[in-house]
C-alpha cells in the first residue's frame, strides 16, 4: 500500500475518531512503523490513566485494508511520553510523527 494511501486512511480515521469521541484532543501518527500497519496514539482526556501505553489491534477491514495498532492515553501521559518517563511500544519512535489536533482536523472537514 502506498504512503499516500496510508496517509489518506490516517487522516480519515482521525476525523472520524474526533467526531465520535469528544474527549480526544490529538492523535499522533507514528510514521516510522511497519509499512503494512498504522500506528497511532489517541490522547484522550476521558480515558483511564494506566501509566503505560496499552495498545489494541484493529484488524483490517474493507475500508481500512491494513491493521491499526492503537494506543489510548491521557494528556498527562502524553507529556510523560515526550519526557521519556513512559515508554513507547517497541519499534515506535517520536522521530517521525504527525500530530493531528482536534480543532484543526474538524475545521478542515467543515471547510470541505
C-alpha positions as CSV (number, residue, x, y, z in Angstrom):
1,X,0.0,0.0,0.0
2,X,1.4,3.4,-0.9
3,X,2.4,6.0,1.7
4,X,-0.2,8.4,0.2
5,X,-3.0,5.8,0.7
6,X,-1.9,5.2,4.3
7,X,-1.9,9.0,4.9
8,X,-5.4,9.3,3.5
9,X,-6.6,6.5,5.7
10,X,-5.0,8.0,8.8
11,X,-6.5,11.4,8.0
12,X,-10.0,10.0,7.5
13,X,-9.7,7.9,10.7
14,X,-8.5,10.9,12.7
15,X,-11.5,12.9,11.5
16,X,-13.9,10.1,12.3
17,X,-12.5,9.5,15.7
18,X,-12.6,13.2,16.6
19,X,-16.2,13.3,15.5
20,X,-17.2,10.2,17.5
21,X,-15.2,10.8,20.8
22,X,-15.3,14.3,22.2
23,X,-12.5,13.6,24.7
24,X,-9.8,13.0,22.1
25,X,-7.6,16.1,21.9
26,X,-5.0,14.9,19.5
27,X,-4.0,11.9,17.5
28,X,-0.3,11.0,17.0
29,X,0.6,9.0,13.9
30,X,3.9,7.2,14.1
31,X,5.1,7.1,10.5
32,X,8.2,5.1,11.3
33,X,6.3,1.8,11.9
34,X,5.9,-1.1,9.6
35,X,4.7,-0.3,6.1
36,X,1.8,-2.7,6.4
37,X,0.5,-1.3,9.7
38,X,-0.8,2.0,11.0
39,X,0.5,3.0,14.5
40,X,-1.4,5.7,16.3
41,X,-1.9,7.0,19.8
42,X,-5.1,8.9,20.8
43,X,-4.6,11.5,23.5
44,X,-8.0,11.3,25.3
45,X,-8.9,13.3,28.4
46,X,-11.7,10.7,29.1
47,X,-9.5,7.6,29.2
48,X,-8.4,5.9,32.3
49,X,-4.7,6.6,33.1
50,X,-2.6,3.4,33.0
51,X,0.9,4.8,33.4
52,X,1.8,2.9,30.2
53,X,0.7,2.7,26.6
54,X,-1.7,-0.2,26.2
55,X,-2.2,-0.9,22.5
56,X,-5.2,-2.5,20.8
57,X,-5.0,-4.4,17.5
58,X,-7.7,-3.4,15.0
59,X,-7.9,-5.9,12.2
60,X,-8.1,-4.9,8.5
61,X,-11.5,-4.1,7.1
62,X,-12.9,-3.4,3.6
63,X,-12.5,0.3,4.3
64,X,-9.1,0.1,6.0
65,X,-7.1,-2.8,4.4
66,X,-4.2,-2.7,6.9
67,X,-4.2,-3.3,10.6
68,X,-4.2,-0.4,13.1
69,X,-2.3,-0.6,16.3
70,X,-3.9,2.0,18.6
71,X,-2.9,3.3,22.0
72,X,-5.2,5.5,24.2
73,X,-3.6,7.7,26.8
74,X,-4.4,10.8,28.8
75,X,-2.9,14.2,28.1
76,X,-0.7,13.9,31.2
77,X,0.6,10.6,30.0
78,X,1.4,12.1,26.6
79,X,3.6,14.7,28.4
80,X,5.3,11.8,30.2
81,X,5.9,10.0,26.8
82,X,7.5,13.1,25.4
83,X,9.8,13.3,28.5
84,X,10.6,9.7,28.2
85,X,9.1,8.5,31.5
86,X,6.5,6.4,29.7
87,X,8.0,4.1,27.0
88,X,6.6,3.8,23.6
89,X,5.7,0.4,22.2
90,X,8.7,-1.5,20.7
91,X,9.7,-0.1,17.3
92,X,7.8,3.2,17.8
93,X,9.7,6.5,17.9
94,X,9.0,10.2,18.3
95,X,11.4,10.9,15.5
96,X,8.9,10.7,12.7
97,X,5.4,11.5,13.8
98,X,2.5,13.6,12.6
99,X,0.2,15.2,15.2
100,X,-3.5,15.8,14.3
101,X,-5.0,18.4,16.6
102,X,-8.8,18.1,17.2
103,X,-9.7,21.7,16.2
104,X,-7.6,21.8,13.1
105,X,-9.0,18.5,11.7
106,X,-12.6,19.3,12.5
107,X,-12.2,22.8,11.0
108,X,-10.7,21.4,7.8
109,X,-13.5,18.8,7.5
110,X,-16.1,21.6,7.9
111,X,-14.4,23.6,5.1
112,X,-14.8,20.8,2.6
